Amino acid sequence: MALESAILAGNARLEQAAKGPPSIKRRPPDDDADAVRRIQSALVALGFPLPKSFRSGPGAPPDGLFGDETWSAVKAFQQKAFPRTPAEWDGRVGKATLAEMDRRLTGATKYLIVYKGLRTIPASLREFVKSRLIEVYKPFNVELDFSEARAAKDLLITFTSEMPAIPIYGESSRVEATTDGATRAGSGDGSIYVRALQVTRIELPNNNCEAAFLEKEDKLGAAIVYVTVHETAHMLGLNTGGFDDGGHSTDPANWMWDPGSRPGPSPPLFFDYIVQQGDTLGMIVLRYKQGTLTNCHVGPTDLTVQGVWNHPRNKNAGFIADPNKGKIPGRRANNPNFIYPGEKVALFNYNVKKPSFRGAVPLFVQNKSFTDEQQATMNRFISERRKIVK
């Protein structure tokens, strides 16, 4: 993206650094003097004084030397601009730093939403997801960034292939910031569990299953958009009120629809795997997480051997952790390293839904909107947030 501010725009070296490496860094060797002068002028304009670099006085041009003073000022700017990203505090002027300097110099006041991890989304669906998010949030005073280069100051939403410990498709949270003795909404984080949507399956007879969300724009693509808009909106002020007082709606045509509001049987809490010859509990857990243990089941990323061993169902007779199995000749109890063919392993059912879930799938992917009241709440939140974050 081309630089737009009067101070930074028009220098070839800065334009290059704004697109990617190499960054402009502390001497030696000396870099383009005009580029450094512009950086120094930008720092002063943004409130980072450079008395040594402006020896001839505030009205004169700076020296154009990227020395210790300029390096320290750049680092101070980075610490203020990217408070949650220490990796950016390197004192070098590259893509992210120039973008943020330019944004501040042009007086941009939009709430910044950074989306990262788009490579997690199937390649055939990425542009669809991006375009739909841009369309949904076009009426709001927000800037959406998909570059993977910007640091998140207001809100970071990450698409991930991780499988969380509980069967959810997205989650979000926000820290509280204290300014002048008053507690206000701080920056937010959200996670969109793309793989959890991909591996959601519907139970069929004979231990078979089918994918709930096919890899199509109007299926998996639309489901990813729904979850992303939903979690983003939570962090734009829609985290209270409504259904269950969590900002949710029971209306499937609303972006804040909560699938939990739909009546119907719950999926099985667990399933049983029969230990085969040569199995170890470690291999069973690994294969479950990889999705190769059964035809249908996929487990959470952080599942451990000890977690499975401690499952209360596994303490029952006939299961791997039965404390009385040592009474059987040749078997040892109370040790996860000793499991035997024919024993059962109870595993948490993460992703396999009852056949009735087939009726819920269209509700995930149908067209949705915000109410006027929800839009007003988000606009008010964005406005208040911009007052305390400059």
DRENDO-1510 file (C-alpha; in Angstrom, 1 decimal, always signed):
<recs>
REC; n; res; u; v; w
REC; 1; MET; +0.0; +0.0; +0.0 .
REC; 2; ALA; +1.4; +3.4; -1.0 .
REC; 3; LEU; +2.3; +5.9; +1.7 .
REC; 4; GLU; -0.2; +8.8; +1.8 .
REC; 5; SER; +1.0; +11.3; +4.5 .
REC; 6; ALA; +2.7; +14.5; +3.3 .
REC; 7; ILE; +5.9; +13.7; +5.3 .
REC; 8; LEU; +6.4; +10.1; +4.2 .
REC; 9; ALA; +5.0; +9.9; +0.6 .
REC; 10; GLY; +7.1; +10.5; -2.4 .
REC; 11; ASN; +10.4; +8.8; -1.4 .
REC; 12; ALA; +11.3; +5.7; -3.3 .
REC; 13; ARG; +13.3; +4.1; -0.4 .
REC; 14; LEU; +10.4; +4.6; +2.0 .
REC; 15; GLU; +7.9; +3.3; -0.6 .
REC; 16; GLN; +10.0; +0.2; -1.0 .
REC; 17; ALA; +10.4; -0.4; +2.8 .
REC; 18; ALA; +6.6; +0.1; +3.1 .
REC; 19; LYS; +6.1; -3.0; +0.9 .
REC; 20; GLY; +8.7; -5.3; +2.5 .
REC; 21; PRO; +12.4; -5.8; +3.3 .
REC; 22; PRO; +14.9; -4.5; +3.6 .
REC; 23; SER; +13.9; -2.2; +6.4 .
REC; 24; ILE; +15.7; +1.1; +7.2 .
REC; 25; LYS; +17.9; +0.6; +10.2 .
REC; 26; ARG; +20.5; +2.2; +12.4 .
REC; 27; ARG; +23.9; +3.1; +10.9 .
REC; 28; PRO; +26.4; +2.0; +9.8 .
REC; 29; PRO; +26.1; +1.9; +6.8 .
REC; 30; ASP; +24.2; +5.1; +6.1 .
REC; 31; ASP; +20.9; +4.7; +4.3 .
REC; 32; ASP; +19.1; +7.1; +2.0 .
REC; 33; ALA; +19.4; +10.5; +3.7 .
REC; 34; ASP; +16.1; +11.9; +2.5 .
REC; 35; ALA; +14.3; +8.8; +3.7 .
REC; 36; VAL; +15.9; +9.1; +7.2 .
REC; 37; ARG; +15.0; +12.8; +7.3 .
REC; 38; ARG; +11.4; +12.0; +6.6 .
REC; 39; ILE; +11.4; +9.4; +9.3 .
REC; 40; GLN; +12.9; +11.9; +11.8 .
REC; 41; SER; +10.3; +14.5; +10.8 .
REC; 42; ALA; +7.5; +12.0; +11.2 .
REC; 43; LEU; +8.8; +11.0; +14.7 .
REC; 44; VAL; +8.8; +14.7; +15.8 .
REC; 45; ALA; +5.3; +15.2; +14.4 .
REC; 46; LEU; +4.1; +12.2; +16.3 .
REC; 47; GLY; +5.5; +13.5; +19.6 .
REC; 48; PHE; +9.0; +11.9; +19.8 .
REC; 49; PRO; +11.5; +14.8; +20.0 .
REC; 50; LEU; +15.0; +14.4; +18.4 .
REC; 51; PRO; +17.1; +17.4; +19.7 .
REC; 52; LYS; +20.4; +16.0; +18.5 .
REC; 53; SER; +19.1; +15.3; +15.0 .
REC; 54; PHE; +17.7; +18.8; +14.7 .
REC; 55; ARG; +20.8; +20.7; +15.9 .
REC; 56; SER; +20.0; +23.7; +13.7 .
REC; 57; GLY; +16.7; +24.2; +15.4 .
REC; 58; PRO; +13.1; +23.0; +15.0 .
REC; 59; GLY; +12.5; +24.9; +11.8 .
REC; 60; ALA; +15.6; +23.4; +10.0 .
REC; 61; PRO; +15.7; +20.0; +8.4 .
REC; 62; PRO; +17.1; +17.1; +10.5 .
REC; 63; ASP; +20.5; +15.6; +9.9 .
REC; 64; GLY; +19.3; +12.5; +8.0 .
REC; 65; LEU; +21.6; +10.2; +10.0 .
REC; 66; PHE; +19.9; +7.1; +11.6 .
REC; 67; GLY; +21.9; +7.1; +14.8 .
REC; 68; ASP; +21.2; +6.1; +18.4 .
REC; 69; GLU; +18.8; +8.9; +19.0 .
REC; 70; THR; +16.6; +8.1; +16.0 .
REC; 71; TRP; +16.8; +4.4; +16.8 .
REC; 72; SER; +15.6; +5.0; +20.3 .
REC; 73; ALA; +12.7; +7.2; +19.1 .
REC; 74; VAL; +11.7; +4.6; +16.6 .
REC; 75; LYS; +11.7; +2.0; +19.3 .
REC; 76; ALA; +9.7; +4.2; +21.6 .
REC; 77; PHE; +7.1; +4.8; +18.8 .
REC; 78; GLN; +6.9; +1.0; +18.2 .
REC; 79; GLN; +6.3; +0.3; +21.9 .
REC; 80; LYS; +3.5; +2.8; +21.9 .
REC; 81; ALA; +2.0; +1.7; +18.6 .
REC; 82; PHE; +2.3; -2.0; +19.1 .
REC; 83; PRO; +2.0; -2.5; +22.9 .
REC; 84; ARG; +1.2; -6.2; +22.6 .
REC; 85; THR; +3.8; -7.1; +20.0 .
REC; 86; PRO; +7.3; -6.9; +21.4 .
REC; 87; ALA; +8.7; -8.5; +18.2 .
REC; 88; GLU; +8.0; -5.1; +16.5 .
REC; 89; TRP; +10.2; -3.2; +19.0 .
REC; 90; ASP; +13.4; -3.6; +17.0 .
REC; 91; GLY; +14.1; +0.1; +16.1 .
REC; 92; ARG; +13.9; -0.7; +12.4 .
REC; 93; VAL; +11.6; +1.1; +10.1 .
REC; 94; GLY; +9.8; -1.5; +7.9 .
REC; 95; LYS; +6.4; -2.3; +6.6 .
REC; 96; ALA; +4.4; -2.4; +9.9 .
REC; 97; THR; +6.1; +0.6; +11.4 .
REC; 98; LEU; +5.7; +2.8; +8.3 .
REC; 99; ALA; +2.1; +1.8; +7.9 .
REC; 100; GLU; +1.3; +2.8; +11.4 .
REC; 101; MET; +3.3; +6.1; +11.1 .
REC; 102; ASP; +1.5; +6.9; +7.9 .
REC; 103; ARG; -1.9; +6.1; +9.4 .
REC; 104; ARG; -1.3; +8.4; +12.3 .
REC; 105; LEU; +0.1; +11.2; +10.2 .
REC; 106; THR; -2.9; +11.1; +7.9 .
REC; 107; GLY; -5.2; +11.4; +10.9 .
REC; 108; ALA; -6.9; +8.1; +10.3 .
REC; 109; THR; -9.3; +7.4; +13.1 .
REC; 110; LYS; -10.8; +4.1; +12.1 .
REC; 111; TYR; -11.0; +1.2; +14.6 .
REC; 112; LEU; -8.5; -1.4; +13.3 .
REC; 113; ILE; -9.5; -5.0; +13.0 .
REC; 114; VAL; -6.6; -7.3; +12.1 .
REC; 115; TYR; -7.4; -10.7; +10.7 .
REC; 116; LYS; -4.5; -13.2; +10.7 .
REC; 117; GLY; -4.1; -16.8; +9.7 .
REC; 118; LEU; -6.1; -16.7; +6.5 .
REC; 119; ARG; -3.9; -19.6; +5.2 .
REC; 120; THR; -5.8; -21.8; +7.6 .
REC; 121; ILE; -8.9; -21.3; +5.4 .
REC; 122; PRO; -9.0; -23.5; +2.3 .
REC; 123; ALA; -7.5; -21.6; -0.6 .
REC; 124; SER; -10.7; -21.8; -2.6 .
REC; 125; LEU; -12.6; -20.0; +0.0 .
REC; 126; ARG; -10.2; -17.2; +1.2 .
REC; 127; GLU; -11.3; -14.5; -1.2 .
REC; 128; PHE; -14.9; -15.2; -0.5 .
REC; 129; VAL; -14.4; -14.9; +3.2 .
REC; 130; LYS; -12.5; -11.7; +2.9 .
REC; 131; SER; -15.0; -10.1; +0.5 .
REC; 132; ARG; -17.9; -11.0; +2.8 .
REC; 133; LEU; -16.3; -9.6; +5.9 .
REC; 134; ILE; -15.5; -6.4; +4.1 .
REC; 135; GLU; -19.1; -6.2; +2.9 .
REC; 136; VAL; -20.6; -6.8; +6.3 .
REC; 137; TYR; -18.4; -4.2; +8.1 .
REC; 138; LYS; -18.4; -1.5; +5.3 .
REC; 139; PRO; -21.1; +0.6; +7.1 .
REC; 140; PHE; -18.9; +0.9; +10.3 .
REC; 141; ASN; -16.0; +3.2; +11.0 .
REC; 142; VAL; -13.5; +0.3; +11.0 .
REC; 143; GLU; -10.5; -0.8; +9.0 .
REC; 144; LEU; -10.1; -4.4; +8.1 .
REC; 145; ASP; -6.5; -5.6; +7.6 .
REC; 146; PHE; -5.7; -9.0; +6.1 .
REC; 147; SER; -2.0; -8.3; +5.3 .
REC; 148; GLU; -0.5; -10.4; +8.1 .
REC; 149; ALA; +1.9; -7.5; +8.6 .
REC; 150; ARG; +0.0; -5.1; +10.8 .
REC; 151; ALA; +0.1; -5.3; +14.6 .
REC; 152; ALA; -3.3; -5.4; +16.3 .
REC; 153; LYS; -4.1; -2.4; +18.4 .
REC; 154; ASP; -7.9; -2.6; +18.7 .
REC; 155; LEU; -8.9; -6.1; +17.8 .
REC; 156; LEU; -7.1; -9.2; +16.6 .
REC; 157; ILE; -9.1; -12.1; +15.1 .
REC; 158; THR; -7.0; -15.2; +14.3 .
REC; 159; PHE; -8.1; -18.1; +12.0 .
REC; 160; THR; -6.6; -21.3; +13.4 .
REC; 161; SER; -6.4; -25.0; +12.8 .
REC; 162; GLU; -6.2; -25.6; +16.5 .
REC; 163; MET; -9.0; -27.7; +18.1 .
REC; 164; PRO; -10.0; -26.2; +21.4 .
REC; 165; ALA; -10.7; -28.3; +24.5 .
REC; 166; ILE; -14.5; -27.9; +24.2 .
REC; 167; PRO; -16.5; -28.1; +21.0 .
REC; 168; ILE; -16.8; -24.5; +19.9 .
REC; 169; TYR; -16.3; -22.8; +16.6 .
REC; 170; GLY; -15.1; -19.4; +17.9 .
REC; 171; GLU; -14.4; -17.4; +21.0 .
REC; 172; SER; -13.4; -13.9; +21.9 .
REC; 173; SER; -12.3; -11.9; +25.0 .
REC; 174; ARG; -11.3; -8.4; +25.8 .
REC; 175; VAL; -9.1; -6.9; +28.5 .
REC; 176; GLU; -10.2; -3.9; +30.4 .
REC; 177; ALA; -8.0; -0.7; +30.2 .
REC; 178; THR; -7.8; +1.8; +33.0 .
REC; 179; THR; -7.3; +5.4; +31.8 .
REC; 180; ASP; -7.5; +8.4; +34.2 .
REC; 181; GLY; -8.9; +6.2; +36.9 .
REC; 182; ALA; -11.8; +5.0; +34.7 .
REC; 183; THR; -12.1; +1.4; +33.5 .
REC; 184; ARG; -12.9; +1.1; +29.8 .
REC; 185; ALA; -13.0; -1.6; +27.2 .
REC; 186; GLY; -9.5; -2.4; +26.1 .
REC; 187; SER; -8.2; -4.3; +23.0 .
REC; 188; GLY; -9.8; -7.6; +22.0 .
REC; 189; ASP; -8.8; -11.0; +20.8 .
REC; 190; GLY; -10.8; -13.6; +19.0 .
REC; 191; SER; -10.1; -17.1; +17.6 .
REC; 192; ILE; -12.0; -18.8; +14.7 .
REC; 193; TYR; -11.5; -22.5; +14.8 .
REC; 194; VAL; -11.7; -23.3; +11.1 .
REC; 195; ARG; -10.7; -26.9; +11.4 .
REC; 196; ALA; -13.5; -27.5; +14.0 .
REC; 197; LEU; -16.0; -26.4; +11.3 .
REC; 198; GLN; -14.2; -28.5; +8.7 .
REC; 199; VAL; -14.4; -31.7; +10.7 .
REC; 200; THR; -17.9; -31.3; +12.1 .
REC; 201; ARG; -19.6; -34.5; +11.0 .
REC; 202; ILE; -23.1; -35.9; +11.1 .
REC; 203; GLU; -23.7; -39.5; +12.4 .
REC; 204; LEU; -24.8; -42.1; +9.9 .
REC; 205; PRO; -25.6; -45.8; +10.4 .
REC; 206; ASN; -22.8; -48.4; +10.8 .
REC; 207; ASN; -20.3; -46.1; +12.4 .
REC; 208; ASN; -20.2; -43.9; +9.3 .
REC; 209; CYS; -20.6; -40.1; +9.0 .
REC; 210; GLU; -20.8; -37.2; +6.5 .
REC; 211; ALA; -19.3; -33.7; +6.6 .
REC; 212; ALA; -21.7; -31.1; +7.9 .
REC; 213; PHE; -20.1; -28.2; +6.0 .
REC; 214; LEU; -18.9; -29.1; +2.5 .
REC; 215; GLU; -16.0; -27.1; +1.1 .
REC; 216; LYS; -18.1; -24.7; -0.9 .
REC; 217; GLU; -18.7; -20.9; -0.6 .
REC; 218; ASP; -22.3; -21.3; +0.5 .
REC; 219; LYS; -21.5; -24.1; +3.0 .
REC; 220; LEU; -18.1; -24.0; +4.8 .
REC; 221; GLY; -17.3; -20.5; +3.5 .
REC; 222; ALA; -20.6; -19.1; +4.8 .
REC; 223; ALA; -20.1; -20.9; +8.1 .
REC; 224; ILE; -16.6; -19.4; +8.6 .
REC; 225; VAL; -18.0; -15.9; +7.7 .
REC; 226; TYR; -20.9; -16.3; +10.3 .
REC; 227; VAL; -18.6; -17.4; +13.1 .
REC; 228; THR; -16.1; -14.6; +12.3 .
REC; 229; VAL; -18.7; -11.8; +12.1 .
REC; 230; HIS; -20.3; -13.2; +15.3 .
REC; 231; GLU; -17.0; -13.1; +17.3 .
REC; 232; THR; -16.0; -9.8; +15.8 .
REC; 233; ALA; -19.3; -8.2; +16.8 .
REC; 234; HIS; -18.9; -9.5; +20.4 .
REC; 235; MET; -15.7; -7.4; +20.6 .
REC; 236; LEU; -17.5; -4.4; +19.1 .
REC; 237; GLY; -19.8; -4.2; +22.1 .
REC; 238; LEU; -22.3; -7.0; +21.4 .
REC; 239; ASN; -21.2; -9.0; +24.4 .
REC; 240; THR; -24.1; -8.2; +26.8 .
REC; 241; GLY; -27.9; -8.2; +26.6 .
REC; 242; GLY; -30.2; -10.3; +24.4 .
REC; 243; PHE; -30.5; -14.1; +24.7 .
REC; 244; ASP; -28.8; -15.4; +27.9 .
REC; 245; ASP; -27.5; -11.8; +28.4 .
REC; 246; GLY; -24.4; -12.6; +26.4 .
REC; 247; GLY; -25.4; -10.5; +23.4 .
REC; 248; HIS; -26.8; -13.5; +21.6 .
REC; 249; SER; -30.0; -13.8; +19.6 .
REC; 250; THR; -32.4; -16.7; +19.0 .
REC; 251; ASP; -33.1; -15.5; +15.5 .
REC; 252; PRO; -31.1; -17.5; +12.9 .
REC; 253; ALA; -31.2; -14.5; +10.5 .
REC; 254; ASN; -29.2; -12.5; +13.0 .
REC; 255; TRP; -25.4; -12.5; +13.1 .
REC; 256; MET; -25.6; -13.0; +16.9 .
REC; 257; TRP; -27.6; -16.1; +16.6 .
REC; 258; ASP; -26.6; -18.8; +19.1 .
REC; 259; PRO; -26.9; -22.4; +17.8 .
REC; 260; GLY; -27.4; -23.4; +21.5 .
REC; 261; SER; -30.8; -21.7; +21.5 .
REC; 262; ARG; -32.1; -24.3; +19.0 .
REC; 263; PRO; -33.9; -27.2; +20.7 .
REC; 264; GLY; -32.8; -30.7; +19.9 .
REC; 265; PRO; -30.9; -33.7; +21.3 .
REC; 266; SER; -27.3; -33.1; +22.4 .
REC; 267; PRO; -24.6; -35.1; +20.7 .
REC; 268; PRO; -23.1; -38.0; +22.7 .
REC; 269; LEU; -20.6; -36.8; +25.3 .
REC; 270; PHE; -18.2; -39.6; +24.6 .
REC; 271; PHE; -17.5; -42.7; +22.5 .
REC; 272; ASP; -15.7; -45.9; +23.3 .
REC; 273; TYR; -12.7; -47.2; +21.3 .
REC; 274; ILE; -11.7; -50.9; +21.7 .
REC; 275; VAL; -8.0; -51.4; +22.3 .
REC; 276; GLN; -6.3; -53.4; +19.5 .
REC; 277; GLN; -3.2; -55.5; +19.6 .
REC; 278; GLY; -0.1; -53.2; +19.6 .
REC; 279; ASP; -2.0; -50.1; +20.7 .
REC; 280; THR; -0.5; -47.8; +23.3 .
REC; 281; LEU; -2.5; -45.1; +25.0 .
REC; 282; GLY; -0.1; -42.5; +23.6 .
REC; 283; MET; -0.7; -43.7; +20.0 .
REC; 284; ILE; -4.5; -43.8; +20.5 .
REC; 285; VAL; -4.5; -40.2; +21.7 .
REC; 286; LEU; -2.3; -39.1; +18.8 .
REC; 287; ARG; -4.4; -40.8; +16.2 .
REC; 288; TYR; -7.5; -39.4; +17.7 .
REC; 289; LYS; -6.1; -35.8; +17.4 .
REC; 290; GLN; -5.0; -36.6; +13.8 .
REC; 291; GLY; -8.4; -37.9; +12.9 .
REC; 292; THR; -7.2; -41.4; +12.0 .
REC; 293; LEU; -8.5; -43.4; +15.0 .
REC; 294; THR; -12.0; -43.9; +13.6 .
REC; 295; ASN; -13.8; -43.0; +10.5 .
REC; 296; CYS; -15.4; -39.9; +12.0 .
REC; 297; HIS; -13.9; -38.7; +15.3 .
REC; 298; VAL; -11.3; -35.9; +15.7 .
REC; 299; GLY; -10.0; -34.8; +19.1 .
REC; 300; PRO; -8.9; -31.5; +20.6 .
REC; 301; THR; -5.3; -30.3; +20.0 .
REC; 302; ASP; -4.2; -30.3; +23.7 .
REC; 303; LEU; -5.7; -33.7; +24.6 .
REC; 304; THR; -3.2; -35.6; +26.7 .
REC; 305; VAL; -2.7; -39.3; +27.8 .
REC; 306; GLN; -3.2; -38.3; +31.4 .
REC; 307; GLY; -6.4; -36.4; +30.5 .
REC; 308; VAL; -7.8; -39.6; +28.8 .
REC; 309; TRP; -6.6; -41.8; +31.6 .
REC; 310; ASN; -8.4; -39.6; +34.2 .
REC; 311; HIS; -11.7; -39.6; +32.4 .
REC; 312; PRO; -14.2; -41.0; +35.0 .
REC; 313; ARG; -15.7; -43.4; +32.5 .
REC; 314; ASN; -12.3; -45.0; +32.0 .
REC; 315; LYS; -12.3; -46.1; +35.7 .
REC; 316; ASN; -15.3; -48.5; +35.1 .
REC; 317; ALA; -14.9; -52.2; +34.7 .
REC; 318; GLY; -13.7; -53.2; +31.3 .
REC; 319; PHE; -12.0; -49.8; +30.7 .
REC; 320; ILE; -8.3; -49.1; +30.6 .
REC; 321; ALA; -8.1; -47.3; +34.0 .
REC; 322; ASP; -10.2; -49.8; +36.0 .
REC; 323; PRO; -8.4; -49.9; +39.3 .
REC; 324; ASN; -9.4; -53.5; +39.8 .
REC; 325; LYS; -8.1; -54.9; +36.6 .
REC; 326; GLY; -4.9; -56.0; +38.3 .
REC; 327; LYS; -6.9; -58.9; +39.7 .
REC; 328; ILE; -6.9; -60.4; +36.2 .
REC; 329; PRO; -3.9; -62.6; +35.8 .
REC; 330; GLY; -1.2; -61.0; +33.7 .
REC; 331; ARG; -2.6; -57.5; +33.9 .
REC; 332; ARG; -1.3; -54.4; +35.7 .
REC; 333; ALA; -3.6; -51.7; +37.1 .
REC; 334; ASN; -3.1; -48.0; +37.8 .
REC; 335; ASN; -0.6; -47.4; +35.0 .
REC; 336; PRO; -1.4; -45.8; +31.6 .
REC; 337; ASN; +1.6; -47.6; +30.1 .
REC; 338; PHE; -0.3; -50.9; +30.5 .
REC; 339; ILE; -3.5; -51.3; +28.4 .
REC; 340; TYR; -4.7; -54.5; +26.9 .
REC; 341; PRO; -6.5; -55.6; +23.8 .
REC; 342; GLY; -10.3; -55.7; +24.3 .
REC; 343; GLU; -10.3; -53.0; +26.9 .
REC; 344; LYS; -12.3; -49.9; +26.2 .
REC; 345; VAL; -11.1; -46.3; +26.0 .
REC; 346; ALA; -13.7; -43.6; +26.6 .
REC; 347; LEU; -12.9; -40.5; +24.6 .
REC; 348; PHE; -14.7; -37.1; +24.6 .
REC; 349; ASN; -16.8; -36.8; +21.5 .
REC; 350; TYR; -15.7; -33.5; +19.9 .
REC; 351; ASN; -17.1; -33.3; +16.4 .
REC; 352; VAL; -19.7; -36.0; +15.6 .
REC; 353; LYS; -23.3; -34.7; +15.7 .
REC; 354; LYS; -26.7; -36.4; +15.8 .
REC; 355; PRO; -28.6; -36.7; +12.5 .
REC; 356; SER; -30.9; -33.9; +13.7 .
REC; 357; PHE; -27.9; -31.5; +13.3 .
REC; 358; ARG; -28.6; -31.7; +9.6 .
REC; 359; GLY; -31.5; -29.3; +10.2 .
REC; 360; ALA; -29.2; -26.8; +11.9 .
REC; 361; VAL; -26.7; -26.6; +9.0 .
REC; 362; PRO; -28.8; -24.2; +6.8 .
REC; 363; LEU; -29.2; -21.9; +9.8 .
REC; 364; PHE; -25.4; -21.5; +10.1 .
REC; 365; VAL; -25.1; -20.5; +6.4 .
REC; 366; GLN; -28.2; -18.5; +5.7 .
REC; 367; ASN; -28.1; -14.7; +5.0 .
REC; 368; LYS; -27.8; -12.7; +8.2 .
REC; 369; SER; -27.9; -9.1; +9.4 .
REC; 370; PHE; -27.7; -6.9; +12.4 .
REC; 371; THR; -30.7; -5.1; +13.9 .
REC; 372; ASP; -30.7; -1.3; +14.0 .
REC; 373; GLU; -30.1; -1.5; +17.8 .
REC; 374; GLN; -27.1; -3.7; +17.4 .
REC; 375; GLN; -25.6; -1.4; +14.8 .
REC; 376; ALA; -26.1; +1.6; +17.1 .
REC; 377; THR; -24.4; -0.3; +19.9 .
REC; 378; MET; -21.4; -1.2; +17.8 .
REC; 379; ASN; -21.1; +2.3; +16.4 .
REC; 380; ARG; -21.2; +3.7; +19.9 .
REC; 381; PHE; -18.6; +1.3; +21.1 .
REC; 382; ILE; -16.3; +2.1; +18.2 .
REC; 383; SER; -16.6; +5.8; +18.8 .
REC; 384; GLU; -15.8; +5.5; +22.5 .
REC; 385; ARG; -12.9; +3.2; +21.8 .
REC; 386; ARG; -11.4; +5.7; +19.3 .
REC; 387; LYS; -11.5; +8.5; +22.0 .
REC; 388; ILE; -9.1; +6.6; +24.3 .
REC; 389; VAL; -6.9; +5.0; +21.6 .
REC; 390; LYS; -5.2; +7.4; +19.3 .
</recs>
